[in-house]
Every structure is written in structure tokens, then in C-alpha cells.
Amino acid sequence: MIADDKPLVWLHGVVKSPPFSAGARVEAGYLLRKLQKGASLSLPHSRPMPTIGRRVHELRVIDRDNTWRIIYRIDSDAIVIGEVFAKRTQQTPQQIVQACRQRFAHYDSIVGGM
């Protein structure tokens, strides 16, 4: 990581093989690295998730058998990962939304929201 790059802060979830295929893991790593360098991603790779919070997005990684989602927030000093899961429905499950809200709120209470 270069000094100007934002670190990844993992609140929950991992990107590893398995369950990700090697190709999906590489794609997820590539996209997360772009975020660390300050790139702004949009569809088809990422979309905003205002139902979870400000600056929260959903990263999309298509795999052989699953479409993976990585819920992340862009803070001024880090990329904060709230969840990694296989999405099987059109809508994000409500328990994922609630869990991410709680994780980000807890993180903010510890380090202060940016």
C-alpha cells in the first residue's frame, strides 16, 4: 500500500477462495484496490446504498455460481467493509441492511464518523 492509499477496514466478512473462485477473488481485490487509490466506481461494478447510510455502496462481483456483494463505505481516511455475502435475490436482505447500519454506527462510535 502506498502512503496516500486508504486502508481497508474489515468490520465483517472476507474475500477468499473458497467460497469465491480465484477469478472472483482477483476481481474483488482489483476493485477494492481502485477504491483505495481514490477511484470512484459506478455501475456495473458499484452502486450507492443510501438505505444503509451516507457514502455506503455495494460492490458487485460476478462469480461462476454466485453474485457476490461487498457493502463498503468511503470515509476520508479508509474504505470500511461492512459485509461480504452472496446475493441471490433482487433486493438486499433486510437483515444485511440492519447489520451494516449497526456495524457502521459501532465503528463510528469507536473512531468517530468521517
Contacts in CASP RR format, 6 or more apart in sequence:
PFRMAT RR
TARGET T0000
AUTHOR 0000-0000-0000
METHOD contacts of the structure
MODEL  1
MIADDKPLVWLHGVVKSPPFSAGARVEAGYLLRKLQKGASLSLPHSRPMP
TIGRRVHELRVIDRDNTWRIIYRIDSDAIVIGEVFAKRTQQTPQQIVQAC
RQRFAHYDSIVGGM
1 7 0 8 1.000
1 36 0 8 1.000
2 37 0 8 1.000
4 37 0 8 1.000
5 36 0 8 1.000
5 37 0 8 1.000
6 35 0 8 1.000
6 36 0 8 1.000
6 38 0 8 1.000
6 75 0 8 1.000
6 77 0 8 1.000
6 78 0 8 1.000
6 79 0 8 1.000
7 36 0 8 1.000
7 77 0 8 1.000
7 78 0 8 1.000
7 79 0 8 1.000
8 32 0 8 1.000
8 36 0 8 1.000
8 78 0 8 1.000
8 79 0 8 1.000
8 81 0 8 1.000
9 78 0 8 1.000
9 79 0 8 1.000
9 80 0 8 1.000
9 81 0 8 1.000
9 107 0 8 1.000
10 81 0 8 1.000
10 82 0 8 1.000
11 80 0 8 1.000
11 81 0 8 1.000
11 82 0 8 1.000
11 83 0 8 1.000
11 103 0 8 1.000
11 104 0 8 1.000
11 106 0 8 1.000
11 107 0 8 1.000
12 81 0 8 1.000
12 82 0 8 1.000
12 83 0 8 1.000
12 84 0 8 1.000
12 99 0 8 1.000
12 103 0 8 1.000
13 81 0 8 1.000
13 82 0 8 1.000
13 83 0 8 1.000
13 84 0 8 1.000
14 84 0 8 1.000
15 25 0 8 1.000
15 28 0 8 1.000
15 29 0 8 1.000
15 32 0 8 1.000
15 68 0 8 1.000
15 70 0 8 1.000
15 84 0 8 1.000
16 25 0 8 1.000
17 25 0 8 1.000
19 66 0 8 1.000
19 86 0 8 1.000
20 28 0 8 1.000
20 61 0 8 1.000
20 63 0 8 1.000
20 68 0 8 1.000
21 63 0 8 1.000
21 64 0 8 1.000
23 63 0 8 1.000
24 61 0 8 1.000
24 62 0 8 1.000
24 63 0 8 1.000
24 64 0 8 1.000
24 68 0 8 1.000
27 61 0 8 1.000
28 59 0 8 1.000
28 61 0 8 1.000
28 68 0 8 1.000
28 70 0 8 1.000
31 41 0 8 1.000
31 45 0 8 1.000
31 46 0 8 1.000
31 59 0 8 1.000
31 61 0 8 1.000
32 59 0 8 1.000
32 70 0 8 1.000
32 72 0 8 1.000
32 79 0 8 1.000
34 41 0 8 1.000
35 41 0 8 1.000
35 59 0 8 1.000
35 72 0 8 1.000
35 74 0 8 1.000
35 79 0 8 1.000
36 79 0 8 1.000
41 57 0 8 1.000
41 59 0 8 1.000
44 60 0 8 1.000
45 59 0 8 1.000
45 60 0 8 1.000
46 57 0 8 1.000
46 58 0 8 1.000
46 59 0 8 1.000
46 60 0 8 1.000
47 57 0 8 1.000
47 58 0 8 1.000
47 60 0 8 1.000
48 56 0 8 1.000
48 57 0 8 1.000
48 58 0 8 1.000
49 56 0 8 1.000
49 57 0 8 1.000
49 58 0 8 1.000
49 71 0 8 1.000
49 92 0 8 1.000
50 56 0 8 1.000
51 92 0 8 1.000
51 97 0 8 1.000
52 71 0 8 1.000
52 97 0 8 1.000
52 100 0 8 1.000
52 101 0 8 1.000
52 104 0 8 1.000
53 73 0 8 1.000
53 101 0 8 1.000
53 104 0 8 1.000
55 73 0 8 1.000
55 74 0 8 1.000
55 75 0 8 1.000
56 71 0 8 1.000
56 72 0 8 1.000
56 73 0 8 1.000
56 100 0 8 1.000
56 104 0 8 1.000
57 71 0 8 1.000
57 72 0 8 1.000
57 73 0 8 1.000
57 74 0 8 1.000
58 69 0 8 1.000
58 70 0 8 1.000
58 71 0 8 1.000
58 72 0 8 1.000
58 92 0 8 1.000
59 69 0 8 1.000
59 70 0 8 1.000
59 71 0 8 1.000
59 72 0 8 1.000
60 67 0 8 1.000
60 68 0 8 1.000
60 69 0 8 1.000
61 67 0 8 1.000
61 68 0 8 1.000
61 69 0 8 1.000
61 70 0 8 1.000
62 68 0 8 1.000
66 86 0 8 1.000
66 87 0 8 1.000
66 88 0 8 1.000
67 86 0 8 1.000
67 87 0 8 1.000
67 88 0 8 1.000
68 84 0 8 1.000
68 85 0 8 1.000
68 86 0 8 1.000
68 87 0 8 1.000
69 83 0 8 1.000
69 84 0 8 1.000
69 85 0 8 1.000
69 86 0 8 1.000
69 87 0 8 1.000
69 92 0 8 1.000
70 81 0 8 1.000
70 83 0 8 1.000
70 84 0 8 1.000
71 81 0 8 1.000
71 82 0 8 1.000
71 83 0 8 1.000
71 84 0 8 1.000
71 96 0 8 1.000
71 100 0 8 1.000
72 79 0 8 1.000
72 80 0 8 1.000
72 81 0 8 1.000
72 82 0 8 1.000
73 79 0 8 1.000
73 80 0 8 1.000
73 82 0 8 1.000
73 104 0 8 1.000
75 113 0 8 1.000
75 114 0 8 1.000
76 114 0 8 1.000
77 114 0 8 1.000
78 114 0 8 1.000
80 104 0 8 1.000
80 107 0 8 1.000
82 99 0 8 1.000
82 100 0 8 1.000
82 103 0 8 1.000
82 104 0 8 1.000
83 96 0 8 1.000
83 99 0 8 1.000
83 100 0 8 1.000
83 103 0 8 1.000
85 96 0 8 1.000
107 113 0 8 1.000
END
